Amino acid sequence: MPNSCLKSGPRLKSVSIILMLALCAFVPQGQAASPEPVKADHGMVVTAQHLASDIGVEVLRKGGNAIDAAVAVGYALAVVYPTAGNIGGGGFMTIRFKDGKTTFLDFRERAPIGATKTMYLDDQGNLVEGLSTEGYLAVGVPGPVMGFELARNRYGTRPLNELIEPAIKLAREGFVLEQGDIDSFDGENERLASDPAAAAIFLKPDGKPFAVGDRLVQTDLAASLASIAEKGTDAFYRGPIADAIVKASTDKGGILAKQDFERYQVRELEPVSCNYRGYEIVSSPPPSSGGVIICEILNILEGYPLSYLGYGSAETVHAMIEAMRHAYVDRNTALGDPAFVENPVAKLVDKAYAKEIRAKIDPFKAGISEALMPAGFTESKETTHYSIVDDEGNAVAVTYTLNGSFGAGVVAPGTGILLNNEMDDFTAKPGAPNLYGLVQGEANAIEPGKTPLSSMSPTIISKDGKPFMVIGSPGGARIITITLEAILNVIDHGMTIQEAVDAPRIHHQWLPDKVFMEPYALSPDTRKLLSSMGHDVEIDENWTIWGQAAGILVGGENIAEIDAGGGARYNGALDSRIGAGAARGY
């Protein structure tokens, strides 16, 4: 298995990471490299911001269940992780209850009723740069407040005001910014400065960026959260908060209407499920592509002896690339909001379909993406994931997002709430790449009230009827492959949960026809072999888009320890690519 020399603690700058990974190449096999997973016997919370993790653990410690903790963490991240934590965006929650039953909550953004298929095109049918990513026209109707409350009311045990109070306190009194917090603002201060309401919160009074040691106070957000704590979802969807967001949207060229908020509903759906080498995978169904495509790729890869072929070998990587290539064709052309599109989920997760795909894969030659173009087809990074398990064995995986970093870069005056730019996840123009380079089709075209297709993949895995792993990640189009590779790293390559989320990654998404790899993910020899097969491999040093996975392994830090029966009950790991977060247990 690979060694990762990325340490926990303050997030490293990209140059430092590259240098550290270079050193990793010379660490003898078998020496400890990744930090040890965090171990606990009663509960575990893994989030992208340590204060949110602390709040989640405290909820568990006081007798709340994993759903209660997930709600408290969701509100806390809206305060302490503004780049992606939110109540102005949307997301998904996968739940596995202690009795083995599962469910899935979709609180993803919806297109406003005023949305049109061509709203981001000019008179000549060309995309207008920035319309789907900047300002109020990019904003979808937010869902987290409704989603958290449905989860709490239906499956939680604690009152809302108790779960939201820690977030209110952090917003009202502020919190001291550490290096990891400051890093999340990197490159975004100029965008935030362009919106007076956002600038008033996230920049100093003199317009300069915050620095380590400064205190971030969010008085308006505290008031909004206090209103939600008192009045529930009505405060957000039918009261002054909705009025303020709609007014700001109307004043600044957006199309949000009060009716959009009043009509918003959370969907409870059956999760997608599949079996991989005896492990039961439960993940996100449409309007997420995540669970479907993870299962499709796993089904394809099940036919290859990955453990025998070895981590990072040309044979293993070739099989992964081709499985990703074929699955992303299906993701980008066939899937969409189930209220608007008939999704071929049963076919895509069928092992017989995977066998058909394997038969098309040449073991010695790269496929050609253009050759897989369906008939009639014309040519986030800022998301956050958290994983929670409680003392009774209830497990929750939550991924939610503003889409781009700090979303649309706007805050409705008086609310303190950052708003998403999730409309960019729709197919603004078939064949044209979105913010993450995804080339998508008509199934994901813009329609009023429709939910954009997502890659978010909150996933829970069980073995022999018992919880085994909770995993997910941010990363836009790469969420699927990041989550997938963490699963493969644990099941096929025997890594600890910390090594699994730290390990360098590869990614292929059909179009562009290119293999992206993190620095030092593949050896020079492997790259040469892949190139000789016809793969176009490119090193992507933009480490911020590779996502920061958050995982929990139950029964040991890796499969070997689990099989030996001698591990800690819960083993939590936060990706070492991020410095503000933490795994916390008790």
C-alpha positions in Angstrom: 0.0 0.0 0.0 1.2 3.6 -0.6 2.7 5.8 2.1 1.3 9.3 2.5 3.5 11.8 4.4 0.7 14.4 4.7 0.4 15.2 8.3 -2.7 16.3 10.2 -2.8 19.9 11.5 -2.8 23.2 9.6 -3.5 22.7 5.9 -0.4 22.7 3.8 0.0 25.0 0.8 0.2 23.2 -2.6 4.0 23.6 -3.0 4.5 22.1 0.5 2.2 19.2 -0.4 4.1 18.5 -3.6 7.5 18.5 -1.7 6.1 16.3 1.0 4.7 13.8 -1.5 8.1 13.8 -3.2 9.6 12.7 0.1 6.9 10.1 0.5 8.2 8.3 -2.6 11.3 7.4 -0.6 9.7 6.2 2.5 10.4 2.5 2.8 7.3 0.3 2.4 5.7 -0.7 5.7 6.8 2.4 7.7 4.1 4.5 9.3 3.3 7.6 7.2 -0.3 8.7 7.6 -1.3 9.6 11.2 -3.2 7.0 13.1 -7.0 7.1 12.8 -8.8 8.6 15.8 -10.1 5.8 18.0 -13.2 5.7 20.2 -15.7 3.2 21.7 -19.0 5.1 21.9 -19.3 7.6 19.0 -17.4 9.3 16.2 -17.8 12.5 14.3 -15.6 13.5 11.4 -16.1 17.0 9.8 -14.1 19.6 7.9 -14.0 22.0 10.9 -12.9 21.0 14.4 -15.4 23.1 16.2 -18.2 21.5 14.4 -16.8 18.1 15.2 -16.6 19.1 18.9 -20.3 20.1 18.8 -21.3 16.8 17.2 -19.5 14.7 19.8 -21.0 16.7 22.6 -24.5 16.0 21.2 -23.7 12.3 21.2 -22.1 12.5 24.7 -25.3 14.0 26.1 -27.5 11.2 24.7 -28.4 12.5 21.2 -28.3 10.0 18.4 -26.3 10.3 15.1 -29.2 12.2 13.4 -29.3 14.8 16.2 -25.5 15.2 15.9 -25.8 15.5 12.1 -28.3 18.4 12.5 -26.1 20.2 15.0 -23.0 19.7 12.8 -24.9 21.0 9.8 -25.8 24.2 11.5 -22.4 24.6 13.1 -20.6 24.3 9.7 -22.8 27.1 8.3 -20.9 29.3 10.9 -17.4 27.9 11.0 -16.9 26.6 7.5 -18.5 29.3 5.3 -16.7 28.2 2.1 -19.0 25.2 1.9 -20.9 24.7 5.1 -24.3 26.3 4.6 -28.0 26.7 5.1 -28.1 28.6 1.8 -27.2 25.6 -0.4 -28.4 22.0 -0.4 -27.4 18.4 0.1 -28.1 14.8 0.8 -28.2 12.6 3.9 -27.8 8.8 3.9 -28.9 7.1 7.2 -28.4 3.5 8.3 -30.3 2.8 11.5 -29.1 0.4 14.2 -31.6 -2.2 13.0 -30.0 -2.2 9.5 -32.8 -0.3 7.8 -31.7 2.6 5.6 -33.1 5.8 4.1 -32.0 8.8 2.1 -33.0 12.5 2.4 -32.8 14.8 -0.6 -32.6 18.5 0.4 -30.8 19.6 -2.7 -31.5 23.0 -4.3 -34.4 23.4 -6.8 -34.5 25.6 -9.9 -36.8 28.6 -9.3 -40.2 28.6 -11.0 -38.9 31.4 -13.3 -36.0 29.3 -14.6 -35.8 28.5 -18.3 -33.7 26.1 -20.3 -31.9 28.9 -22.1 -31.5 31.3 -19.3 -27.6 31.3 -19.5 -27.4 31.6 -23.3 -27.1 34.7 -25.4 -29.2 35.4 -28.6 -26.8 33.2 -30.6 -27.2 30.3 -28.3 -23.8 30.7 -26.7 -23.1 30.4 -23.0 -22.6 33.7 -21.2 -19.6 33.4 -18.9 -20.4 33.8 -15.2 -24.2 33.9 -15.5 -24.6 30.4 -13.9 -21.8 30.9 -11.3 -21.9 34.5 -10.1 -24.6 36.5 -8.4 -28.3 35.9 -7.8 -29.2 34.4 -11.2 -27.0 31.4 -10.2 -28.9 30.7 -7.0 -31.2 27.7 -6.6 -33.8 27.4 -3.8 -31.9 26.3 -0.7 -32.9 23.1 1.2 -30.8 22.4 4.3 -33.1 24.0 6.9 -36.0 21.9 5.7 -33.8 18.8 5.3 -32.3 19.1 8.8 -35.7 19.6 10.4 -37.3 16.7 8.6 -34.4 14.5 9.7 -34.6 15.7 13.3 -38.3 15.6 13.6 -38.6 12.1 12.0 -35.5 10.4 13.3 -33.9 12.5 16.0 -34.5 12.7 19.7 -33.5 16.2 20.8 -35.3 19.6 20.4 -34.3 21.9 17.6 -33.3 24.8 19.9 -30.8 22.6 21.8 -29.2 21.4 18.5 -28.9 24.8 17.0 -27.8 26.8 20.1 -24.1 26.0 19.7 -24.1 27.4 16.2 -25.9 30.5 17.4 -23.3 31.1 20.1 -20.5 30.6 17.6 -22.0 33.1 15.2 -22.9 35.7 17.9 -19.7 35.5 19.9 -17.4 34.6 17.0 -14.5 32.1 16.8 -10.8 32.6 16.4 -9.5 31.8 12.9 -6.7 29.3 12.6 -4.5 28.7 9.6 -6.9 26.1 8.1 -9.8 28.6 8.3 -7.7 31.3 6.6 -6.7 28.9 3.8 -10.4 28.4 2.9 -10.5 32.1 2.0 -7.5 31.8 -0.3 -8.3 33.4 -3.7 -11.9 34.3 -2.7 -11.5 37.6 -0.9 -11.8 39.6 -4.2 -15.1 37.9 -5.0 -16.5 38.4 -1.6 -15.5 42.1 -1.7 -17.7 42.6 -4.8 -20.9 42.0 -2.7 -21.3 44.6 0.1 -23.2 42.3 2.4 -20.6 39.5 2.1 -17.7 41.9 2.4 -19.1 43.3 5.6 -18.9 39.8 7.1 -15.9 38.1 5.6 -13.5 41.0 5.3 -12.2 43.4 7.9 -13.8 46.9 8.1 -10.8 48.3 6.1 -11.5 45.8 3.4 -8.4 43.6 4.2 -8.6 39.8 4.5 -8.8 38.2 7.9 -5.6 36.7 9.4 -4.8 33.9 11.8 -5.9 35.0 15.3 -8.7 37.2 14.1 -12.2 36.6 15.4 -15.0 36.0 12.9 -18.3 37.3 14.3 -21.5 36.8 12.2 -24.3 38.8 14.0 -26.9 38.6 11.2 -26.4 34.9 10.8 -26.8 34.4 14.6 -30.1 36.3 14.3 -31.3 34.1 11.4 -30.3 30.9 13.3 -32.1 32.1 16.4 -35.2 32.7 14.4 -35.0 29.2 12.9 -34.5 27.8 16.4 -37.7 29.6 17.6 -40.0 29.2 14.6 -38.6 26.2 12.7 -38.7 26.0 9.0 -41.3 28.7 8.7 -38.7 31.2 9.7 -36.6 30.4 6.6 -39.2 29.5 4.0 -42.2 31.7 4.9 -40.9 34.5 7.0 -38.5 37.5 6.9 -35.4 35.4 5.8 -37.2 34.3 2.6 -38.4 37.9 2.1 -34.9 39.3 2.4 -33.4 36.7 0.0 -36.2 37.3 -2.6 -35.8 41.1 -2.3 -32.0 40.9 -2.8 -32.5 38.6 -5.8 -35.1 40.9 -7.4 -32.9 44.0 -6.8 -29.9 42.3 -8.3 -31.1 40.5 -11.4 -32.1 37.2 -9.9 -35.4 35.3 -10.4 -36.1 33.8 -6.9 -39.7 34.3 -5.8 -41.4 33.8 -2.4 -43.4 31.0 -4.0 -40.2 29.1 -4.6 -39.5 29.0 -0.8 -43.1 28.2 0.1 -43.2 25.3 -2.3 -39.9 23.7 -1.3 -40.2 20.1 0.0 -37.6 17.5 1.1 -37.8 14.1 -0.6 -37.3 10.9 1.3 -36.1 8.2 -1.1 -34.8 4.7 -1.1 -31.0 4.6 -1.3 -29.1 3.0 -4.1 -27.6 -0.3 -3.0 -25.2 -2.9 -4.4 -22.8 -5.6 -3.2 -19.1 -5.5 -3.7 -17.0 -8.5 -2.7 -19.5 -9.3 0.1 -19.9 -5.7 1.4 -23.2 -4.0 1.1 -23.0 -0.5 -0.3 -25.8 2.0 0.4 -25.5 5.4 -1.2 -27.3 8.3 -2.9 -29.9 7.8 -5.6 -30.9 10.3 -8.3 -31.0 13.3 -8.3 -27.5 12.3 -7.2 -25.5 10.3 -9.7 -23.1 9.3 -6.9 -24.5 6.1 -5.6 -25.5 4.8 -9.0 -22.1 5.4 -10.6 -20.1 4.2 -7.6 -22.1 0.9 -7.8 -21.6 0.7 -11.6 -17.8 1.2 -11.3 -17.6 -1.3 -8.4 -19.5 -3.9 -10.3 -17.2 -3.5 -13.2 -14.1 -3.7 -11.0 -15.4 -6.7 -9.1 -14.3 -8.8 -12.1 -10.7 -7.8 -11.7 -8.4 -9.2 -8.9 -7.3 -5.7 -7.8 -5.8 -6.9 -4.5 -3.6 -9.3 -6.5 -2.7 -6.8 -9.2 -1.7 -4.3 -6.5 -2.4 -0.6 -5.6 -1.1 1.7 -8.3 -0.1 -1.0 -10.8 -0.7 -0.3 -14.5 -3.2 -3.2 -14.6 -5.2 -1.9 -11.7 -5.2 1.7 -12.8 -6.1 0.7 -16.4 -9.1 -1.2 -15.1 -10.2 1.8 -12.9 -9.8 4.3 -15.8 -11.9 2.2 -18.2 -14.6 1.5 -15.6 -14.8 5.3 -14.8 -14.9 6.1 -18.6 -17.9 3.9 -19.2 -19.7 4.8 -16.0 -19.3 8.6 -16.6 -20.9 8.3 -20.0 -24.0 7.0 -18.2 -23.7 9.6 -15.5 -23.5 12.5 -17.9 -26.1 11.4 -20.4 -28.7 9.3 -18.7 -29.3 10.6 -15.2 -31.4 13.5 -13.8 -34.0 14.5 -11.3 -36.4 11.5 -11.0 -39.4 13.8 -10.9 -38.5 14.8 -14.5 -36.5 11.9 -16.0 -36.8 8.1 -16.1 -33.5 7.0 -14.6 -32.2 3.6 -15.7 -30.9 2.8 -12.2 -31.8 -0.9 -12.2 -29.8 -1.4 -15.4 -26.8 0.7 -14.4 -26.3 -1.2 -11.1 -27.0 -4.7 -12.6 -23.9 -6.9 -12.5 -24.9 -8.3 -15.9 -24.6 -4.8 -17.3 -21.1 -4.5 -15.7 -20.2 -7.8 -17.3 -21.2 -6.4 -20.7 -18.9 -3.4 -20.1 -16.0 -5.5 -19.0 -16.3 -7.5 -22.3 -15.7 -4.2 -24.2 -12.6 -3.2 -22.2 -9.3 -4.1 -23.9 -6.9 -5.2 -21.2 -3.9 -3.8 -23.2 -5.4 -0.7 -24.8 -7.1 2.5 -23.7 -10.7 3.1 -24.8 -11.7 6.2 -26.8 -14.3 8.4 -25.2 -15.5 9.9 -28.4 -16.4 6.3 -29.6 -18.8 6.0 -26.6 -20.7 9.2 -27.6 -24.4 8.3 -27.3 -26.6 8.9 -30.4 -28.1 12.4 -30.4 -25.6 13.8 -27.9 -23.9 17.1 -28.8 -20.6 17.9 -27.7 -17.9 21.2 -6.5 -15.3 21.8 -5.7 -16.7 23.6 -2.6 -18.8 21.0 -0.9 -18.3 19.4 2.5 -18.9 15.9 3.8 -19.3 14.7 7.4 -19.6 11.2 8.8 -21.2 10.2 12.2 -21.8 7.0 14.1 -23.4 6.9 17.6 -23.1 4.4 20.5 -26.2 2.4 19.3 -24.8 1.9 15.8 -26.9 4.5 13.9 -24.7 5.9 11.1 -25.2 9.1 9.1 -23.4 10.4 6.0 -24.1 13.9 5.0 -22.7 15.8 2.0 -23.9 19.4 1.4 -22.7 22.2 -0.7 -22.8 25.8 -2.0 -21.3 24.4 -5.3 -18.4 26.8 -5.9 -16.3 28.2 -3.1 -18.5 30.6 -1.1 -21.3 29.7 -3.6 -22.5 32.7 -5.7 -20.4 35.0 -3.5 -23.5 36.8 -2.3 -25.3 37.3 1.0 -28.8 38.7 1.2 -28.5 41.8 3.4 -29.6 41.2 7.0 -29.5 37.4 6.8 -25.8 36.6 7.1 -26.5 33.6 4.8 -24.2 32.8 1.9 -26.2 31.6 -1.2 -25.3 28.8 -3.6 -24.5 28.9 -7.3 -25.9 25.5 -7.8 -27.7 26.3 -11.1 -24.4 25.7 -12.7 -24.9 22.0 -12.1 -27.6 21.9 -14.7 -26.9 21.4 -18.3 -26.8 25.0 -19.3 -26.0 23.9 -22.9 -25.8 20.3 -23.9 -22.2 19.4 -24.7 -20.7 22.5 -23.0 -18.6 21.9 -19.8 -19.7 23.2 -16.5 -17.6 24.6 -13.6 -16.1 21.1 -13.1 -15.6 20.3 -16.8 -18.5 17.9 -16.9 -20.1 17.6 -20.4 -23.8 16.7 -19.8 -26.9 16.0 -21.8 -30.7 16.8 -22.0 -31.6 14.7 -19.0 -30.1 17.4 -16.8 -31.5 20.4 -18.7 -32.9 23.3 -16.7 -36.6 23.2 -15.8 -38.7 25.1 -13.2 -38.7 23.2 -9.9 -36.2 20.7 -11.1 -33.2 19.5 -9.0 -29.8 19.6 -10.8 -27.9 16.3 -11.1 -25.3 16.0 -8.4 -22.1 13.9 -7.8 -22.5 14.0 -4.0 -22.1 10.5 -2.6 -22.7 10.1 1.1 -22.2 6.3 1.5 -22.6 3.8 4.3 -21.2 0.2 3.9 -22.1 -2.8 6.0 -20.8 -6.4 6.3 -22.7 -9.3 7.7 -25.5 -7.0 8.8 -23.2 -4.7 10.8 -22.0 -1.2 10.0 -18.5 -1.3 8.4 -17.7 2.1 6.9 -19.1 5.6 6.6 -17.5 7.6 3.8 -17.9 10.6 1.5 -16.1 13.6 0.2 -16.4 17.0 -1.5 -14.7 17.5 -4.9 -17.3 18.4 -7.6 -17.2 15.8 -10.4 -14.5 14.0 -8.6 -16.6 13.2 -5.5 -17.6 9.9 -7.1 -14.0 8.7 -7.8 -12.7 10.1 -4.5 -15.3 8.1 -2.5 -14.8 5.1 -4.8 -11.0 5.0 -4.3 -11.4 5.3 -0.5 -13.6 2.2 -0.6 -11.2 0.3 -2.9 -8.2 1.3 -0.7 -9.9 -0.2 2.4 -11.5 -3.3 0.9 -9.0 -4.3 -1.9 -5.7 -2.8 -0.7 -6.0 -3.3 3.1 -5.3 0.3 4.0 -6.2 1.9 7.3 -9.1 4.4 7.1 -6.6 7.2 7.4 -4.3 5.9 4.7 -7.4 5.3 2.5 -8.5 8.9 2.5 -4.9 10.3 2.3 -3.7 8.2 -0.6 -3.1 10.1 -3.9 -5.8 9.7 -6.4 -6.7 9.4 -10.1 -9.8 10.6 -12.0 -11.4 10.1 -15.4 -14.9 11.5 -16.3 -15.3 10.4 -19.9 -14.9 13.9 -21.3 -12.3 15.4 -21.6 -10.6 12.1 -22.5 -7.8 12.5 -20.0 -6.6 10.8 -16.9 -6.0 13.3 -14.1 -3.7 12.3 -11.3 -2.4 13.9 -8.1 1.3 14.5 -7.9 3.1 11.1 -7.2 -0.1 9.1 -7.4 1.5 6.9 -10.1 5.1 5.9 -10.5 7.0 6.9 -13.6 7.0 3.2 -14.7 3.2 3.0 -14.3 2.7 6.2 -16.2 4.9 4.9 -19.1 2.9 1.7 -19.3 -0.4 3.6 -19.3 0.9 5.9 -22.0 1.9 3.0 -24.1 -1.7 1.7 -23.8 -2.9 5.1 -25.2 -3.9 6.8 -22.0 -3.4 10.6 -21.8 -2.2 11.1 -18.2 -1.9 14.6 -16.8 -0.7 15.6 -13.3 -3.1 18.0 -11.7 -1.4 20.0 -9.0 -4.5 22.0 -8.1 -4.8 20.0 -4.9 -7.9 22.0 -3.6 -10.2 20.3 -6.1 -9.3 16.8 -5.0 -11.6 17.0 -2.1 -11.2 16.1 1.6 -12.8 12.8 2.4 -14.2 12.0 5.9 -14.5 8.4 6.9 -15.2 6.1 9.8 -14.3 2.4 9.9 -16.0 0.2 12.5 -14.2 -2.6 14.4 -10.7 -1.7 13.6 -8.4 0.7 11.7 -8.2 -1.7 8.7 -9.6 -5.0 7.6 -6.7 -7.0 9.0 -7.4 -5.6 12.5 -11.1 -6.1 12.1 -10.6 -9.7 11.1 -8.3 -10.2 14.1 -11.0 -8.9 16.4 -8.6 -6.6 18.3 -9.4 -3.1 17.1 -11.1 0.0 18.5 -14.9 0.1 17.9 -14.8 3.3 15.9 -11.8 4.6 13.8 -12.2 8.1 12.4 -10.2 9.8 9.7 -10.3 13.2 8.1 -8.3 13.7 4.9 -4.9 15.3 5.6 -5.5 17.7 2.7 -7.5 19.9 5.0 -6.3 21.6 8.1 -9.3 23.0 9.9 -11.2 19.8 10.4 -11.0 16.9 12.8 -12.2 13.4 13.7 -13.5 13.5 17.3 -14.7 10.5 19.3 -15.6 9.6 22.9 
